[in-house]
Structures are given as C-alpha cells and as structure tokens.
Amino acid sequence: MAAFATTASLSQQSYPQFGLATDLGVQRNFKKEQQYWAIGHTVTANFHLTPKEGVYIMFAYHSNGKFSNQVTATAKLPATLPQTVNYTNEANMRIKQFTIGYKKYLKGAADAEKGWNLYGFAGFGLLLGKVTNTHSVLIDTVDYNVPVRSGEAHFKRLTFDLGLGWELPLGGDFYFYTEAKAAVPASDYPSKYIFVNKNAPFTGWLGAGLRILF
C-alpha cells in the first residue's frame, strides 16, 4: 500500500504536462444548399492538468470546399425586362478555425502506457472563412437584386465545438488517435456573399494523427 501511495504521489507531482498533437482528415459541411467535402490539417496543444483532465488550444485549416446554388435575380423596377433572371452560383468556401476548450479522459489517461483511451472535449471557437462566388451569367446589380453576390469575401463565426476521441499508446510517449468533432455556429454575422447564412456553416470533422507527451 505504501509503495502504491508513493507511486500515485509521484504521478500527481509530475503534472501539469504538455502534449502536442497533429492530424489529417476530412471536413463535411452539413448545411443544406452549402454541402461539401474538404481535406484539412489540425494542430492541437494539450495542457494536461491531471492524468484525466486538461485544456487544449486547437488550430485547423482546410482546402476549398465546392458547391453550387440555383438562384434567381429579381428586377428592382417594374419597367426592367426580364423581371427575373435564373442563374447558377458556383461557390468555393475555405475555413480556418481556432478553438479553446476542456478535455476529459473517459477511459484511460493522458499518460497511459497500455490499453486504449477514450476522451471527450468541448470548447468555444472562432471560425474564419473565405468564400468566392462565380455567377453563370453576368448580373447588373444596378438593375437587379441578387440573393448572393459575385466575387470574394471573408466572414467570421463563433462556434461551440464538441468531439470524441479514441487513442492508442504506441510507446515512447507517442499516441495514435482518431477524432470526430462538430463545430456548431454560435453566432450569425450575415454576409451578402453567402447564400445560406443562418446556422451556417455547420461542419463536422473526422481525422487521425499522432500525439506526443513531453
């Protein structure tokens, strides 16, 4: 019992510890009329306050996601002909994200040497987006109201992030992990360059990578 207590005491004294994780994966925008797939890279700094709990800072960036919308421009004046113009908007959207949150091991621990780990995490993030629109026909915005503008623009969203991860010790303080997470919009800053603004973009992520414990 004394040896066990001593070991536990030494383990507690070794905390907090720092870990760095990186992974590659795929991103999915689930929002209707804005759905696309993209690939991405995530880097996460983990501050393990105890073997079971900690905080993290995450940065992620992704490739362009492509989607299109069938939309209609309407004339501003009754004398303008035609009164409506149907066209296609081809869009590219690219997202970067910063997140700060809380991480808890549900099974295993941050420094486990055997078995496998299961953890959950939640945080608040800042989503930085860029959208580029190309219209199939030239629309004169002096004469017509358009539901989405042509050109390039940047936008921001606050997000509430939730995720679940599975982890396997590889030895030498290295861990292989897979994560599934979602970024739920927590704010709306309407942009005239985004056809769907409400609760958008609503993205999910599935990735796999390595974590090292220092």
Salt bridges, closest charged atoms under 4 A:
GLU152 OE1 - LYS130 NZ 3.72
GLU167 OE2 - ARG211 NE 2.63
GLU179 OE1 - LYS181 NZ 3.95
